[in-house]
Every structure is written in structure tokens, then in C-alpha cells.
Amino acid sequence: MPQSQKSTLSGIGFAIATALLFGSGTPLSKLLLDQTDPWMLAGLLFLGGGCGLLPIVLLRHPFQKPDYVQSGEWRWVWSSTLAGGIAPILLMVGLSTASASSVALLLNFEAVFTAILAWTVFRERWQWPVFLGIIPITVGGILLSQSTEAKGAGWSWGSLAVLGTCLAWAIDSNLTFRVSHRDPFQIALIKNGVAGIVNVAIASLIGQQFPDGSTLIQIGGVGFLCYGLTYCCFVLALRCIGSSRTAAFFALAPLVGSAIAVVVLHETVTAGVAIAALIMTGGALLCAWEPQAR
């Protein structure tokens, strides 16, 4: 098998792992919102990701020499950290006013924003399957937002906050692509740690309280799986297949989140949500398709 094909398959694997891990974070965060304020929860999720990665980074250091970020590349890391740090705050605001399944499906717009930014601002190679795929994703998102059956998915402050989340993560993805050839554990540790410390500090200053010990452990576990490990897989996917295609596979995450919300949170599968999910799934599959060269 050619090396380029192996790299593509590896990238697809990492992108799918990213979607599965992160997709579970939306319904799990919805559960934790019953016990924690939104801004505090966002910060603690980041801290959970950073704290979980720290021992991995420390234990592997004596056995290998990772390709760390170089001095001229830190601007990409800090800029992406800022964009990525804002996103979960907006997501928690959206989750506080809308159902987890509706929020999960609206997050499909991240693929649209990421691809548009990659092609227009960051000059990534145009890909027709991705372009054709974002059309049904957009249509499905509009249908969902107009559905009276999808709680909180209309054009409310909650849905606008979710769209803001998508834009922030799209900016984060394209900036992180600039350093995706560097050590993914270092990048994920720094971004999770810095965003966690800053957001927890802000949440404390505005009067939001720390949760109890058992809830804190639960948040740490969710943060490690859905933020820490997810981000490592995400950086590796960016390295192998680029921003727009990674975002296309990442569009599967909202569908995973919506399915888990139905099972875990017992949210109802309505006709509007089901139709939107089918349309968006078709769009995600189109985005993932790569025609064979003749």
C-alpha cells in the first residue's frame, strides 16, 4: 500500500475516533449542567483534558523525543487556544437552553464553516465532494432550526450560541492545522490546560461555584476523554487529511451525540429531527467521499 494511502487511512481513523469521542461529550455535558454552572463546567472540562494528558506526556518523555512546537509557530498555538477556549462556553450556553440532540445536530455547521475558511482564508485545496456535502448539511441544519419539535433549536440565543461555537471551532481547526505536524500531546496539553485555567478563573470571579467532589471526578473523566484524547486524535487527523476533510468526518460527531442523547437522556426522536439527521448524514458521507483518480 502506498505511503500516501496509508496516511489517508490513518487520518480517517483518527478523524472517526475524534467524532466518536467528542460526539459523546454533548449529551454528557448536558447531564453535568444540572450540577454545574455553564462557564465553570467549560473550564473544568478543559482542565480534565489537560490533567489527564499531563502524566502521559511526563511518562513518555524519557523514552522518545517528540517533535515539539518551534518558536515561530507559537502564534498559531495561542490563537487557536483563544478560539477553542471560547467555543465550549458558547456551547454550554446553547445546551442550557436547548435539547442535547438539537444542539448536537446544529454542530454540523462546524464542517461548513471549517471548509469555507480553509478554502477562502487559508488557501487549502478545493474539494468538490466536501463542497457538495456541506449543502445538505446546511439544509438539514436550517430545517432543524425551524422545527417546532426540536426544543430550543429555532433562531434563539441558544441556537446562535451554538453557531458561534461552530465558527470558533472552525477557526481553531484551521489555525491548529498550521502546527499539526508537531507533537499532538504537547499541543493538546497546552491548549486544554491554558483554556481550563483561564475559564475556571473567570467563572470563579463572576461567582460560579465549584461542584462537589463526585461531580468534579465525573467532569474530569469526561474532559479527559472528550477533550484531551479527542484533541490528540484531531491533530493527527489534521496532519494526515487536512482541515476540510477532517471537519467532514467530524460532522459525524453531532449525530453520535444526538443518538446518545436519545438513549441516555431519553429525548424523543421527532419527525423533524429524524429528517434533519438523515439529510445531514448524507451530507457528511458526501464530504467523506474521495473519488479515485483515473
C-alpha atoms as one frame of an Amber mdcrd trajectory, in Angstrom:
protein
   0.000   0.000   0.000   1.447   3.431  -0.953   2.536   5.637   1.939   0.088
   8.375   0.936  -2.805   5.897   1.063  -1.675   4.642   4.489  -1.550   8.238
   5.715  -5.063   8.886   4.405  -6.452   5.755   6.059  -4.747   6.674   9.334
  -6.193  10.181   9.096  -9.681   8.799   8.512  -9.283   6.516  11.535  -8.180
   9.392  13.760 -11.000  11.613  12.429 -13.631   8.934  13.180 -12.166   8.440
  16.664 -12.384  12.203  17.172 -16.036  12.202  16.122 -16.959   9.294  18.400
 -15.165  10.683  21.457 -16.263  14.270  21.064 -19.787  13.361  19.979 -20.393
  11.740  23.347 -19.376  14.953  25.108 -22.511  16.951  24.232 -25.105  14.725
  25.978 -22.727  14.039  28.882 -22.183  17.785  29.337 -25.959  18.261  29.295
 -26.198  15.906  32.273 -23.422  17.730  34.135 -25.094  21.118  33.577 -27.694
  20.097  36.156 -24.941  20.241  38.797 -22.500  22.874  37.472 -22.754  26.409
  36.036 -22.011  26.663  32.281 -18.771  28.690  32.391 -17.340  26.667  35.275
 -18.225  23.418  33.512 -16.475  24.519  30.304 -13.314  25.370  32.229 -13.315
  22.163  34.258 -13.792  20.053  31.120 -10.661  21.644  29.662  -8.776  21.101
  32.923  -9.848  17.451  32.918  -8.397  17.085  29.443  -5.124  18.762  30.430
  -4.699  16.910  33.734  -5.373  13.568  32.063  -2.737  14.205  29.390  -0.061
  15.511  31.772   1.086  12.102  33.140   1.152  10.682  29.610   3.443  13.495
  28.457   5.712  13.184  31.516   5.995   9.383  31.437   6.822   9.100  27.736
   9.411  11.915  27.740  12.428   9.762  28.798  11.694   7.180  26.070  11.254
   9.386  23.000  11.998  12.834  21.641   8.720  14.367  20.424   8.725  16.982
  17.685   7.783  19.965  19.840   6.339  23.272  18.598   9.080  25.674  17.436
   9.448  29.334  18.413   7.996  30.747  15.188   4.871  28.573  15.460   3.578
  29.588  18.869   1.347  32.298  17.362  -0.754  29.540  15.796  -0.995  27.666
  19.094  -2.055  30.707  21.153  -4.510  31.959  18.509  -6.139  28.534  18.221
  -6.233  28.254  22.025  -8.172  31.530  22.216 -10.694  30.435  19.589 -11.012
  26.937  21.019 -11.370  28.277  24.570 -14.346  30.457  23.659 -16.198  27.638
  21.896 -17.174  25.450  24.892 -18.510  28.473  26.789 -20.868  29.215  23.904
 -21.715  25.505  23.711 -22.698  25.374  27.395 -24.938  28.440  26.862 -26.608
  26.643  23.959 -27.025  23.433  25.959 -28.621  25.349  28.829 -31.495  26.460
  26.579 -31.889  23.640  24.032 -32.118  19.861  23.946 -28.835  17.960  23.603
 -29.970  16.216  20.404 -30.858  19.526  18.707 -27.586  21.144  19.769 -25.663
  18.082  18.571 -27.187  18.342  15.103 -26.656  22.112  14.844 -22.958  21.472
  15.500 -22.801  20.065  11.955 -22.349  23.661  10.817 -18.766  23.425  12.047
 -17.913  21.375   8.953 -19.390  24.099   6.763 -17.514  26.933   8.478 -14.237
  24.969   8.583 -14.324  24.150   4.879 -15.221  27.700   3.851 -12.416  29.175
   5.966  -9.937  26.537   4.743 -10.658  27.308   1.090 -11.023  31.093   1.239
  -8.781  32.347   4.041  -6.191  29.583   4.488  -5.926  28.604   0.793  -6.410
  24.864   1.269  -7.075  22.812  -1.883 -10.708  22.968  -3.034 -12.540  19.614
  -2.840 -15.788  19.142  -4.734 -17.185  16.262  -2.622 -16.805  18.378   0.511
 -18.449  21.348  -1.201 -21.377  19.180  -2.346 -21.643  17.643   1.111 -21.948
  20.918   3.012 -25.079  21.796   1.005 -27.311  19.085   2.586 -25.639  19.719
   5.956 -26.715  23.359   5.700 -30.222  22.430   4.500 -30.608  19.923   7.341
 -29.457  22.497   9.868 -31.955  25.061   8.577 -34.777  22.500   8.724 -33.786
  21.633  12.277 -33.630  25.264  13.341 -37.130  25.887  12.006 -38.594  22.746
  13.577 -41.066  23.473  16.355 -40.485  19.899  17.541 -36.783  20.465  18.275
 -36.669  22.136  21.656 -34.513  25.263  21.597 -33.257  24.716  18.045 -35.044
  27.698  16.491 -33.402  31.053  15.922 -32.936  31.748  19.623 -29.972  32.974
  21.634 -29.221  29.318  22.335 -29.004  28.366  18.655 -26.941  31.470  17.872
 -24.564  30.455  20.671 -24.212  27.006  19.080 -23.479  28.576  15.677 -20.889
  30.774  17.406 -19.390  27.564  18.806 -19.136  26.160  15.284 -17.394  29.283
  13.975 -14.935  29.352  16.888 -14.045  25.689  16.401 -13.693  26.234  12.640
 -11.140  28.976  13.289  -9.421  26.731  15.845  -9.214  23.852  13.339  -7.633
  25.920  10.595  -5.109  27.523  12.935  -4.184  24.193  14.524  -3.576  22.723
  11.059  -0.544  25.045  10.855   1.162  23.089  13.670  -0.407  19.651  13.136
   2.995  18.218  12.129   4.206  18.812  15.702   3.674  16.659  18.819  -0.114
  16.252  19.285   0.157  15.546  23.026   2.074  18.773  23.642  -0.430  20.816
  21.639  -3.460  19.203  23.308  -1.946  19.577  26.798  -1.159  23.278  26.349
  -4.485  24.160  24.775  -6.574  22.256  27.321  -4.521  23.427  30.282  -4.434
  27.123  29.395  -8.103  27.268  28.380  -9.080  25.393  31.548  -7.152  27.643
  33.943  -8.409  30.861  32.313 -12.057  29.792  32.132 -12.161  28.421  35.686
 -10.612  31.674  36.936 -13.198  33.772  35.086 -16.055  31.552  36.296 -14.848
  31.957  39.882 -14.590  35.737  39.512 -18.194  36.022  38.335 -19.401  33.950
  41.275 -19.821  30.470  39.837 -19.099  27.717  42.368 -17.015  24.530  42.140
 -19.128  21.363  42.093 -18.876  18.695  44.773 -16.156  16.029  44.718 -18.060
  13.276  42.922 -19.264  15.666  40.205 -15.721  17.004  39.817 -14.436  13.478
  39.182 -17.145  12.906  36.576 -16.284  16.182  34.829 -12.592  15.245  34.863
 -13.314  11.903  33.225 -15.491  13.452  30.528 -12.879  16.166  29.952 -10.054
  13.646  29.544 -11.954  11.504  27.035 -13.954  14.133  25.158 -11.426  16.997
  25.191  -7.909  15.667  25.945  -7.732  12.434  23.949 -10.102  13.836  21.357
  -7.795  16.729  20.618  -4.792  14.422  20.174  -6.733  12.389  17.598  -7.921
  15.623  15.991  -4.376  16.975  15.493  -3.272  13.665  13.953  -6.278  13.716
  11.591  -5.447  17.286  10.518  -1.873  16.188   9.810  -2.974  13.329   7.539
  -6.030  14.606   5.644  -6.241  18.395   6.127  -8.788  20.764   7.669 -11.770
  20.455   5.341 -11.825  16.638   5.171 -11.230  16.290   8.911 -14.170  18.615
   9.501 -16.256  16.471   7.148 -15.659  13.345   9.217 -16.053  15.388  12.386
 -19.589  16.160  11.189 -20.404  12.626  12.351 -19.866  13.771  15.961 -23.212
  15.600  16.260 -25.005  12.511  15.016 -23.238  10.408  17.653 -24.181  12.990
  20.280 -27.787  13.057  19.152 -28.039   9.247  19.294 -26.545   9.150  22.801
 -28.925  11.911  23.909 -31.865   9.762  22.843 -30.546   6.714  24.728 -29.094
   8.356  27.852 -31.275  11.453  28.262 -34.420   9.785  26.877 -35.041  12.639
  24.451 -37.773  11.998  21.887 -36.894  11.294  18.260 -39.349  13.563  16.422
 -40.040  13.592  12.689 -38.286  16.941  12.187 -35.138  15.858  13.994 -35.094
  12.475  12.187 -35.397  14.087   8.733 -32.691  16.632   9.565 -30.428  13.827
  10.822 -30.869  11.818   7.602 -30.142  14.825   5.394 -27.090  15.797   7.456
 -25.808  12.210   7.447 -25.996  12.191   3.648 -24.036  15.434   3.592 -21.377
  14.030   5.913 -20.986  10.933   3.712 -20.573  13.128   0.637 -17.901  15.140
   2.428 -16.034  11.954   3.339 -16.106  10.540  -0.189 -12.817  10.735  -2.085
 -13.076   9.914  -5.808 -10.342   7.627  -7.114  -8.012   9.237  -9.633  -8.109
   7.646 -13.102
